[in-house]
Amino acid sequence: MSTLLSTDGLTKRFVKKDSATVALRDFHLEVEEGTFVSVLGRSGCGKSTMLNLLAGLTTPSAGEVRYQGRVLRGPQTDIGYLTQSDTLMPWRDVQRNVEMPMELQGTPAKERTEAARDLIDRVGLAGFEHHYPRELSGGMRRRASLARMLAGRPSTLLMDEPFGALDAQLRHELQVELLRLWSGSEQTVVFVTHDIEEAVLLGDRVVVLGGLGRVIVDRRVDLPRPRNADDLQVDPEYVSIHRELAAALKGAAS
């Protein structure tokens, strides 16, 4: 597989008045095309800063991000980003929210309407096309946000703890849904989480970050797909991986 996304010496400092806070220092990562990479770390280790840089939303203080072999200098329509917060447009119903990326790309009205309806159905929101975000539950808004991100047909998906605020059952449902949508799509995913089980369930590879984005573990996950969370709990390989990642997180905290 070829490298799609990479960073070299990536550093980000936030300057306020006469002081600077370093959020990420000398960060290195390579992501192969078509793979699902889980990035695991505690709060404050620079995960969200890393994603903002990978998305081209902020400029590095040092180093660079390369996408498809070229230095990334701003947002790309080929890179979709699902943030922690709800960014649905409150004045648009689900149908028009999902259509929005295609509108910006100049897709004809009939084509984008049909494509949006298909995506809404695929994420389990059929029948809610004309509901507004305020009329949806938190889980439904997450589904709508996922459909909207996919509507732009990006080849790379960046996801920042997208299911972290949901209850365990709903989080599991959306994890399964995400894997179903990703399977066979050839899309590349970088998925940030603080949950070990989620990282292993989803990822082909788990990268554990310590302070300031220091990579302390980069582990391939060779568990066969499809994966079931309940079955994983008694799988010796999963138990071994879980212990390794838990120890890495504990070590990073100390």
Secondary structure, DSSP 8 states (H G I E B T S, - for coil): --EEEEEEEEEEEEEETTEEEEEEEEEEEEEETT-EEEEE--TTSSHHHHHHHHTTSS--SEEEEEETTEE--S--TTEEEE-SS----TTS-HHHHHHHHHHHTT--HHHHHHHHHHHHHHTT-TT-TT--GGGS-HHHHHHHHHHHHHHT--SEEEEESTTTTS-HHHHHHHHHHHHHHHTTS--EEEEEES-HHHHHHH-SEEEEE-GGG-EEEEEE----SS--HHHHTT-HHHHHHHHHHHHHHHHHH-
